């Protein structure tokens, strides 16, 4: 991590959580334990106008009307972030980058980092262009010990 960032242990029940801070601002978190990979499930895609009308003003789930919902859902065209996979130190990592710089998150998720199959994730919500560049460099320096 850059010297201008401070990592602080936070209270957690069944895992380890650390906040990433710069100055007086919390910009992200590091999670270690039993976590799911990144998912966006706060929206639905439908081809049926009646269902779309029923959910279009719902505050908890965003509804989209599509002419091919399977394709659109599978390709994640309504996701806030892009996702791709990379290998780092022989560990598969899921990388998350925002589609637009004004919303979304930057993150990395490892599905198994030790013999206990604990997971590790770093998620940054302050997505300035500078932080995006810094954290992509940080991700490349991650070392997972066997």
C-alpha positions as protocol buffer text, in pm:
chain_id: "A"
residue {
  index: 1
  type: UNK
  ca { x: 0 y: 0 z: 0 }
}
residue {
  index: 2
  type: UNK
  ca { x: 119 y: 354 z: -58 }
}
residue {
  index: 3
  type: UNK
  ca { x: 260 y: 526 z: 250 }
}
residue {
  index: 4
  type: UNK
  ca { x: -24 y: 780 z: 240 }
}
residue {
  index: 5
  type: UNK
  ca { x: -274 y: 498 z: 313 }
}
residue {
  index: 6
  type: UNK
  ca { x: -337 y: 364 z: 662 }
}
residue {
  index: 7
  type: UNK
  ca { x: -484 y: 18 z: 720 }
}
residue {
  index: 8
  type: UNK
  ca { x: -687 y: -17 z: 1041 }
}
residue {
  index: 9
  type: UNK
  ca { x: -831 y: -337 z: 1189 }
}
residue {
  index: 10
  type: UNK
  ca { x: -1209 y: -315 z: 1230 }
}
residue {
  index: 11
  type: UNK
  ca { x: -1441 y: -515 z: 1455 }
}
residue {
  index: 12
  type: UNK
  ca { x: -1572 y: -830 z: 1286 }
}
residue {
  index: 13
  type: UNK
  ca { x: -1756 y: -1137 z: 1414 }
}
residue {
  index: 14
  type: UNK
  ca { x: -1637 y: -1430 z: 1204 }
}
residue {
  index: 15
  type: UNK
  ca { x: -1361 y: -1294 z: 984 }
}
residue {
  index: 16
  type: UNK
  ca { x: -1103 y: -1018 z: 961 }
}
residue {
  index: 17
  type: UNK
  ca { x: -1190 y: -676 z: 825 }
}
residue {
  index: 18
  type: UNK
  ca { x: -951 y: -385 z: 775 }
}
residue {
  index: 19
  type: UNK
  ca { x: -1041 y: -37 z: 657 }
}
residue {
  index: 20
  type: UNK
  ca { x: -820 y: 147 z: 408 }
}
residue {
  index: 21
  type: UNK
  ca { x: -792 y: 515 z: 496 }
}
residue {
  index: 22
  type: UNK
  ca { x: -623 y: 820 z: 356 }
}
residue {
  index: 23
  type: UNK
  ca { x: -624 y: 1130 z: 573 }
}
residue {
  index: 24
  type: UNK
  ca { x: -963 y: 1131 z: 745 }
}
residue {
  index: 25
  type: UNK
  ca { x: -1135 y: 947 z: 462 }
}
residue {
  index: 26
  type: UNK
  ca { x: -1218 y: 575 z: 448 }
}
residue {
  index: 27
  type: UNK
  ca { x: -1178 y: 464 z: 87 }
}
residue {
  index: 28
  type: UNK
  ca { x: -1216 y: 87 z: 107 }
}
residue {
  index: 29
  type: UNK
  ca { x: -1187 y: -240 z: 294 }
}
residue {
  index: 30
  type: UNK
  ca { x: -984 y: -560 z: 304 }
}
residue {
  index: 31
  type: UNK
  ca { x: -1180 y: -874 z: 392 }
}
residue {
  index: 32
  type: UNK
  ca { x: -1037 y: -1212 z: 494 }
}
residue {
  index: 33
  type: UNK
  ca { x: -1255 y: -1510 z: 578 }
}
residue {
  index: 34
  type: UNK
  ca { x: -1564 y: -1665 z: 423 }
}
residue {
  index: 35
  type: UNK
  ca { x: -1692 y: -1426 z: 156 }
}
residue {
  index: 36
  type: UNK
  ca { x: -1875 y: -1462 z: -174 }
}
residue {
  index: 37
  type: UNK
  ca { x: -1721 y: -1345 z: -499 }
}
residue {
  index: 38
  type: UNK
  ca { x: -1842 y: -1015 z: -643 }
}
residue {
  index: 39
  type: UNK
  ca { x: -2201 y: -1026 z: -765 }
}
residue {
  index: 40
  type: UNK
  ca { x: -2452 y: -770 z: -876 }
}
residue {
  index: 41
  type: UNK
  ca { x: -2800 y: -891 z: -797 }
}
residue {
  index: 42
  type: UNK
  ca { x: -2982 y: -567 z: -734 }
}
residue {
  index: 43
  type: UNK
  ca { x: -3151 y: -567 z: -1074 }
}
residue {
  index: 44
  type: UNK
  ca { x: -3371 y: -785 z: -1291 }
}
residue {
  index: 45
  type: UNK
  ca { x: -3407 y: -812 z: -1667 }
}
residue {
  index: 46
  type: UNK
  ca { x: -3742 y: -913 z: -1817 }
}
residue {
  index: 47
  type: UNK
  ca { x: -3901 y: -940 z: -2160 }
}
residue {
  index: 48
  type: UNK
  ca { x: -4250 y: -901 z: -2013 }
}
residue {
  index: 49
  type: UNK
  ca { x: -4387 y: -544 z: -2004 }
}
residue {
  index: 50
  type: UNK
  ca { x: -4629 y: -633 z: -1720 }
}
residue {
  index: 51
  type: UNK
  ca { x: -4346 y: -743 z: -1491 }
}
residue {
  index: 52
  type: UNK
  ca { x: -4138 y: -440 z: -1587 }
}
residue {
  index: 53
  type: UNK
  ca { x: -4430 y: -207 z: -1505 }
}
residue {
  index: 54
  type: UNK
  ca { x: -4474 y: -377 z: -1167 }
}
residue {
  index: 55
  type: UNK
  ca { x: -4108 y: -332 z: -1065 }
}
residue {
  index: 56
  type: UNK
  ca { x: -3991 y: -21 z: -1251 }
}
residue {
  index: 57
  type: UNK
  ca { x: -4037 y: 208 z: -949 }
}
residue {
  index: 58
  type: UNK
  ca { x: -3908 y: -40 z: -690 }
}
residue {
  index: 59
  type: UNK
  ca { x: -3631 y: 111 z: -475 }
}
residue {
  index: 60
  type: UNK
  ca { x: -3471 y: -221 z: -378 }
}
residue {
  index: 61
  type: UNK
  ca { x: -3437 y: -379 z: -721 }
}
residue {
  index: 62
  type: UNK
  ca { x: -3391 y: -201 z: -1053 }
}
residue {
  index: 63
  type: UNK
  ca { x: -3594 y: -343 z: -1343 }
}
residue {
  index: 64
  type: UNK
  ca { x: -3496 y: -338 z: -1710 }
}
residue {
  index: 65
  type: UNK
  ca { x: -3712 y: -426 z: -2009 }
}
residue {
  index: 66
  type: UNK
  ca { x: -3525 y: -619 z: -2276 }
}
residue {
  index: 67
  type: UNK
  ca { x: -3598 y: -796 z: -2601 }
}
residue {
  index: 68
  type: UNK
  ca { x: -3348 y: -1071 z: -2506 }
}
residue {
  index: 69
  type: UNK
  ca { x: -3322 y: -1100 z: -2129 }
}
residue {
  index: 70
  type: UNK
  ca { x: -3102 y: -1413 z: -2127 }
}
residue {
  index: 71
  type: UNK
  ca { x: -2836 y: -1246 z: -2341 }
}
residue {
  index: 72
  type: UNK
  ca { x: -2851 y: -915 z: -2155 }
}
residue {
  index: 73
  type: UNK
  ca { x: -2838 y: -1078 z: -1811 }
}
residue {
  index: 74
  type: UNK
  ca { x: -2557 y: -1317 z: -1909 }
}
residue {
  index: 75
  type: UNK
  ca { x: -2350 y: -1034 z: -2058 }
}
residue {
  index: 76
  type: UNK
  ca { x: -2413 y: -809 z: -1759 }
}
residue {
  index: 77
  type: UNK
  ca { x: -2499 y: -505 z: -1968 }
}
residue {
  index: 78
  type: UNK
  ca { x: -2684 y: -349 z: -1675 }
}
residue {
  index: 79
  type: UNK
  ca { x: -2405 y: -414 z: -1422 }
}
residue {
  index: 80
  type: UNK
  ca { x: -2239 y: -113 z: -1263 }
}
residue {
  index: 81
  type: UNK
  ca { x: -1897 y: -282 z: -1283 }
}
residue {
  index: 82
  type: UNK
  ca { x: -1695 y: -491 z: -1526 }
}
residue {
  index: 83
  type: UNK
  ca { x: -1562 y: -825 z: -1401 }
}
residue {
  index: 84
  type: UNK
  ca { x: -1278 y: -1036 z: -1532 }
}
residue {
  index: 85
  type: UNK
  ca { x: -1047 y: -1310 z: -1407 }
}
residue {
  index: 86
  type: UNK
  ca { x: -669 y: -1310 z: -1379 }
}
residue {
  index: 87
  type: UNK
  ca { x: -411 y: -1537 z: -1216 }
}
residue {
  index: 88
  type: UNK
  ca { x: -178 y: -1399 z: -951 }
}
residue {
  index: 89
  type: UNK
  ca { x: 80 y: -1624 z: -785 }
}
residue {
  index: 90
  type: UNK
  ca { x: -107 y: -1929 z: -916 }
}
residue {
  index: 91
  type: UNK
  ca { x: -430 y: -1808 z: -752 }
}
residue {
  index: 92
  type: UNK
  ca { x: -736 y: -1719 z: -956 }
}
residue {
  index: 93
  type: UNK
  ca { x: -855 y: -1366 z: -887 }
}
residue {
  index: 94
  type: UNK
  ca { x: -1179 y: -1194 z: -983 }
}
residue {
  index: 95
  type: UNK
  ca { x: -1113 y: -828 z: -1068 }
}
residue {
  index: 96
  type: UNK
  ca { x: -1387 y: -564 z: -1052 }
}
residue {
  index: 97
  type: UNK
  ca { x: -1364 y: -225 z: -1226 }
}
residue {
  index: 98
  type: UNK
  ca { x: -1633 y: 42 z: -1260 }
}
residue {
  index: 99
  type: UNK
  ca { x: -1791 y: 97 z: -1601 }
}
residue {
  index: 100
  type: UNK
  ca { x: -1820 y: 468 z: -1522 }
}
residue {
  index: 101
  type: UNK
  ca { x: -1592 y: 661 z: -1290 }
}
residue {
  index: 102
  type: UNK
  ca { x: -1884 y: 823 z: -1103 }
}
residue {
  index: 103
  type: UNK
  ca { x: -2027 y: 495 z: -964 }
}
residue {
  index: 104
  type: UNK
  ca { x: -1921 y: 141 z: -892 }
}
residue {
  index: 105
  type: UNK
  ca { x: -1618 y: -2 z: -715 }
}
residue {
  index: 106
  type: UNK
  ca { x: -1266 y: -129 z: -770 }
}
residue {
  index: 107
  type: UNK
  ca { x: -1189 y: -467 z: -622 }
}
residue {
  index: 108
  type: UNK
  ca { x: -1015 y: -802 z: -623 }
}
residue {
  index: 109
  type: UNK
  ca { x: -1144 y: -1131 z: -480 }
}
residue {
  index: 110
  type: UNK
  ca { x: -949 y: -1453 z: -423 }
}
residue {
  index: 111
  type: UNK
  ca { x: -1164 y: -1761 z: -370 }
}
residue {
  index: 112
  type: UNK
  ca { x: -910 y: -1961 z: -168 }
}
residue {
  index: 113
  type: UNK
  ca { x: -590 y: -1823 z: -17 }
}
residue {
  index: 114
  type: UNK
  ca { x: -494 y: -2089 z: 238 }
}
residue {
  index: 115
  type: UNK
  ca { x: -545 y: -2452 z: 337 }
}
residue {
  index: 116
  type: UNK
  ca { x: -870 y: -2354 z: 511 }
}
residue {
  index: 117
  type: UNK
  ca { x: -1008 y: -2211 z: 184 }
}
residue {
  index: 118
  type: UNK
  ca { x: -1043 y: -1864 z: 333 }
}
residue {
  index: 119
  type: UNK
  ca { x: -1121 y: -1594 z: 84 }
}
residue {
  index: 120
  type: UNK
  ca { x: -969 y: -1249 z: 56 }
}
residue {
  index: 121
  type: UNK
  ca { x: -1111 y: -938 z: -104 }
}
residue {
  index: 122
  type: UNK
  ca { x: -1011 y: -574 z: -135 }
}
residue {
  index: 123
  type: UNK
  ca { x: -1295 y: -340 z: -227 }
}
residue {
  index: 124
  type: UNK
  ca { x: -1243 y: 32 z: -287 }
}
residue {
  index: 125
  type: UNK
  ca { x: -1543 y: 263 z: -313 }
}
residue {
  index: 126
  type: UNK
  ca { x: -1349 y: 587 z: -372 }
}
residue {
  index: 127
  type: UNK
  ca { x: -1302 y: 538 z: -745 }
}
residue {
  index: 128
  type: UNK
  ca { x: -1103 y: 840 z: -848 }
}
residue {
  index: 129
  type: UNK
  ca { x: -877 y: 782 z: -1149 }
}
residue {
  index: 130
  type: UNK
  ca { x: -577 y: 809 z: -915 }
}
residue {
  index: 131
  type: UNK
  ca { x: -712 y: 540 z: -680 }
}
residue {
  index: 132
  type: UNK
  ca { x: -798 y: 316 z: -973 }
}
residue {
  index: 133
  type: UNK
  ca { x: -436 y: 330 z: -1091 }
}
residue {
  index: 134
  type: UNK
  ca { x: -296 y: 288 z: -738 }
}
residue {
  index: 135
  type: UNK
  ca { x: -509 y: -15 z: -657 }
}
residue {
  index: 136
  type: UNK
  ca { x: -447 y: -188 z: -988 }
}
residue {
  index: 137
  type: UNK
  ca { x: -77 y: -161 z: -900 }
}
residue {
  index: 138
  type: UNK
  ca { x: -146 y: -283 z: -543 }
}
residue {
  index: 139
  type: UNK
  ca { x: -337 y: -583 z: -681 }
}
residue {
  index: 140
  type: UNK
  ca { x: -34 y: -684 z: -889 }
}
residue {
  index: 141
  type: UNK
  ca { x: 189 y: -686 z: -578 }
}
residue {
  index: 142
  type: UNK
  ca { x: -29 y: -920 z: -372 }
}
residue {
  index: 143
  type: UNK
  ca { x: 166 y: -1224 z: -252 }
}
residue {
  index: 144
  type: UNK
  ca { x: -19 y: -1524 z: -115 }
}
residue {
  index: 145
  type: UNK
  ca { x: 195 y: -1754 z: 97 }
}
residue {
  index: 146
  type: UNK
  ca { x: 131 y: -2129 z: 66 }
}
